[in-house]
Amino acid sequence: MKTIFSSTMRLWSTLCVGVLWCAAPTLAEPGKGDSKMVVSNGKHVSLEYTLKLDDKSVLESNVGREPMTYTHGAHEIVPGLEKALEGMAIGDKKRVEVKPADGYGDVDPKAFKEVKKSQVPENAWKVGTQLEAKSPDGQSMFPRVAEVKRDTIVLDFNHPLAGKTLFFDVKILDIRSGNK
């Protein structure tokens, strides 16, 4: 009787160890030995997103198209979005609200410049028209016509999204270490 009991215990013991060993990786607490890759500095992150404004209008979306890829911590995207993506993993989704200070900044009144109408092509004398110009140092600039006056035009050199709250719906598609 003792031998059957011992054999059964040995078998049971072997089965239990096998089951516990197989299950152990799924029982690990997050962050303790878990090697799940998350968004952090230096990681190459691919995501899909939809960008909306306050009025819920869709400004931009890459859903179903080529993912956006950036290097986290390299300041390649607006700071508020980058901060909100920190710690997310592949498959995670999030709705992010980015205030102007963490997006494209507030509207800077000093970024408006009044010029003579003769400096702007006549077909661009309409509020909202975006122009292309060169700064004295050769940099491209894209001012918008903010106001048309009798003899002058007011150009707005602010980013078009300055002063706006941005609403992103994001989904992390891939994360790769910085050396890949």
C-alpha positions in Angstrom: 0.0 0.0 0.0 2.9 2.3 0.8 4.4 1.8 -2.6 1.2 2.7 -4.5 0.8 5.9 -2.3 4.4 6.9 -2.9 4.1 6.3 -6.7 0.9 8.3 -6.8 2.5 11.2 -4.9 5.5 11.1 -7.1 3.3 11.3 -10.2 1.1 14.0 -8.7 4.2 15.9 -7.7 5.6 15.7 -11.2 2.3 16.8 -12.7 2.0 19.8 -10.3 5.5 20.9 -10.9 4.9 20.7 -14.7 1.7 22.7 -14.4 3.1 25.3 -12.1 6.2 25.7 -14.2 4.1 26.2 -17.4 1.8 28.6 -15.7 4.5 30.6 -13.9 5.1 33.1 -16.7 1.4 34.1 -16.8 1.2 34.5 -13.0 4.1 37.0 -12.9 3.1 40.5 -11.6 3.4 43.3 -14.2 6.8 45.0 -13.9 8.4 42.1 -12.0 10.4 40.1 -14.5 7.8 41.0 -17.2 9.6 41.7 -20.4 6.6 43.3 -22.2 8.0 46.1 -24.3 6.5 49.5 -23.5 6.8 53.0 -25.0 9.9 54.7 -23.4 12.8 56.9 -24.4 14.7 55.7 -27.4 12.0 53.2 -28.6 10.8 53.3 -32.2 7.0 53.4 -32.0 4.5 52.8 -34.7 0.9 53.9 -34.2 -2.3 54.7 -35.8 -4.2 57.9 -34.8 -7.1 60.2 -35.5 -6.7 63.9 -34.7 -9.8 65.9 -33.9 -10.4 69.5 -32.9 -12.8 70.9 -30.3 -15.7 70.8 -32.7 -15.1 67.0 -33.2 -14.0 67.6 -36.8 -11.4 65.1 -38.0 -8.3 67.0 -39.0 -6.1 64.0 -39.8 -6.2 60.2 -39.6 -3.9 57.4 -40.7 -6.3 54.6 -39.6 -6.2 51.8 -42.2 -3.2 53.4 -43.9 0.6 53.6 -43.3 1.3 53.9 -39.5 3.1 56.9 -38.1 6.5 56.0 -36.7 8.6 58.1 -34.4 11.4 57.8 -31.8 10.1 58.3 -28.3 11.9 61.1 -26.4 13.4 62.6 -29.6 10.8 65.4 -29.7 9.4 64.3 -33.1 5.8 64.7 -32.0 4.0 67.3 -29.8 5.1 67.1 -26.2 1.6 66.4 -24.7 1.0 63.4 -27.0 4.5 62.0 -26.4 4.1 62.2 -22.6 0.7 60.5 -22.8 2.1 57.6 -24.8 4.8 56.8 -22.2 4.3 53.3 -20.8 1.8 52.1 -23.4 2.3 48.6 -24.9 1.5 47.1 -28.3 -2.3 46.9 -28.8 -3.0 49.6 -26.2 -5.5 52.3 -27.2 -6.0 55.7 -25.6 -7.8 59.0 -26.1 -5.5 61.9 -25.4 -6.4 65.6 -25.0 -3.4 68.0 -25.7 -3.8 71.6 -24.5 -2.1 74.3 -26.6 0.8 74.7 -24.2 1.7 71.0 -24.8 0.8 71.1 -28.5 1.7 73.9 -30.9 1.7 76.6 -28.3 -0.6 79.6 -27.8 -1.2 82.1 -30.5 1.7 84.6 -30.4 0.5 88.2 -31.2 4.1 89.0 -32.3 3.8 86.4 -35.1 1.5 88.7 -37.1 3.1 90.9 -39.6 1.4 93.6 -41.8 2.8 93.9 -45.3 2.0 96.0 -48.4 -0.5 94.4 -50.7 2.1 94.6 -53.5 4.2 92.0 -51.6 1.5 89.4 -51.9 0.2 88.0 -55.1 -3.3 89.4 -55.9 -4.8 85.9 -56.2 -3.8 85.3 -52.5 -5.7 88.4 -51.1 -8.2 86.2 -49.3 -8.4 85.4 -45.5 -7.1 81.9 -44.9 -4.9 81.6 -47.9 -1.6 79.9 -47.0 1.5 81.3 -48.6 5.1 80.1 -48.9 7.9 82.6 -48.1 11.6 82.5 -47.3 13.1 84.1 -44.2 16.2 86.3 -44.5 18.3 83.2 -43.6 16.6 81.1 -46.3 14.2 79.1 -44.1 10.8 78.2 -45.6 7.9 79.8 -43.8 4.2 79.3 -44.4 2.2 82.3 -43.3 -1.6 82.5 -43.6 -3.5 85.6 -44.7 -5.2 86.7 -41.5 -6.7 90.0 -42.6 -7.0 92.0 -45.9 -7.0 95.8 -45.4 -7.3 98.6 -47.9 -3.5 98.8 -48.6 -2.0 96.0 -46.6 -2.4 92.4 -45.7 -1.9 90.9 -42.2 0.1 87.7 -42.3 -0.1 85.1 -39.5 3.2 83.2 -39.0 1.8 81.1 -36.1 1.5 77.3 -36.6 -2.0 76.7 -38.0 -2.8 74.6 -34.8 -1.4 77.2 -32.4 -4.0 78.0 -29.7 -6.0 74.8 -30.4 -6.7 71.9 -28.1 -6.0 68.6 -29.9 -7.8 65.3 -29.4 -6.0 62.2 -30.4 -7.4 58.6 -30.6 -4.3 56.4 -30.7 -3.4 52.7 -30.9 0.1 51.4 -30.5 0.9 49.0 -33.4 4.6 48.2 -32.8 7.5 49.1 -30.5 11.1 48.3 -31.3 14.2 48.9 -29.4 16.3 51.9 -30.4 19.1 49.9 -32.1 16.8 48.4 -34.8 
